[in-house]
Amino acid sequence: MAKNDLKLLGGWSSPFSLRVQIALDLKGVDYEVIEETFNPKSELLLKSNPVHKKIPVLIHADKPICESAIIVEYIDEVWTHAPSILPQNAYDRANARFWVAYIDDKWLKALRSILMAEENDEERRQSLRKQKKCLRRMEEVMNKGSEGKAFSEETPLDYVILVLDAI
Ligand SMILES: N[C@@H](CCC(=O)N[C@@H](CS)C(=O)NCC(=O)O)C(=O)O
């Protein structure tokens, strides 16, 4: 059993699970990953997230917490020994939540339609354009908010755009 009695019911290909894993890793917290196979959905998943039946679910001392953005906030509140993930200032925190919602609502939806569409399909091209627009908009905001720190150099977003161009 992992220290902290902490299990992440997740999946390697799930961006939502990765969001939680990144938060746990940033905090340096020890946890065990249980890969959900989906076909059929495991008893543990159905029991832990009976409303949405989706991963990720963080199970802390036998208590399940669902929804990746909520899980990240939970992690931030429980493991306070490491630097905070969300900004301390209420206004900045509200902005961070806004961008999380933006990523979930716009970016991930556009990514999903790229992956689902046929190659050379007009819909796919449109989704790619949307996807890049979303990333550029986010990049602009991050650049402004980084107060001169190294966000303006070659950023992870540039790599994502390169990957998108290649698919
Ligand atoms: N809003 C949820 C989305 C989670 C989600 O869509 N998980 C997908 C995997 S990436 C899932 O479990 N899908 C299974 C299903 O839809 O039945 C979150 O942020 O945790």
The ligand as an SDF file (V2000), in Angstrom:
LIG
                    3D

 20 19  0  0  0  0  0  0  0  0999 V2000
  -14.5840   16.3460  -16.0870 N   0  0  0  0  0  0  0  0  0  0  0  0
  -13.9560   15.0840  -15.8000 C   0  0  0  0  0  0  0  0  0  0  0  0
  -13.7100   14.3610  -17.1100 C   0  0  0  0  0  0  0  0  0  0  0  0
  -13.1830   12.9520  -16.8950 C   0  0  0  0  0  0  0  0  0  0  0  0
  -13.2470   12.1250  -18.1760 C   0  0  0  0  0  0  0  0  0  0  0  0
  -13.8170   12.5140  -19.2080 O   0  0  0  0  0  0  0  0  0  0  0  0
  -12.6580   10.9070  -18.0900 N   0  0  0  0  0  0  0  0  0  0  0  0
  -12.7030   10.0020  -19.2070 C   0  0  0  0  0  0  0  0  0  0  0  0
  -11.3050    9.4720  -19.5220 C   0  0  0  0  0  0  0  0  0  0  0  0
  -10.2720   10.7470  -20.1770 S   0  0  0  0  0  0  0  0  0  0  0  0
  -13.5600    8.7870  -18.8210 C   0  0  0  0  0  0  0  0  0  0  0  0
  -13.4630    8.2770  -17.7310 O   0  0  0  0  0  0  0  0  0  0  0  0
  -14.3610    8.3160  -19.7690 N   0  0  0  0  0  0  0  0  0  0  0  0
  -15.1840    7.1640  -19.5950 C   0  0  0  0  0  0  0  0  0  0  0  0
  -16.6100    7.3870  -20.0000 C   0  0  0  0  0  0  0  0  0  0  0  0
  -16.9170    8.4960  -20.4940 O   0  0  0  0  0  0  0  0  0  0  0  0
  -17.4050    6.4590  -19.8630 O   0  0  0  0  0  0  0  0  0  0  0  0
  -12.6540   15.3300  -15.0170 C   0  0  0  0  0  0  0  0  0  0  0  0
  -12.0920   16.4390  -15.1280 O   0  0  0  0  0  0  0  0  0  0  0  0
  -12.2510   14.4550  -14.2350 O   0  0  0  0  0  0  0  0  0  0  0  0
  1  2  1  0
  2  3  1  0
  2 18  1  0
  3  4  1  0
  4  5  1  0
  5  6  2  0
  5  7  1  0
  7  8  1  0
  8  9  1  0
  8 11  1  0
  9 10  1  0
 11 12  2  0
 11 13  1  0
 13 14  1  0
 14 15  1  0
 15 16  2  0
 15 17  1  0
 18 19  2  0
 18 20  1  0
M  END
$$$$
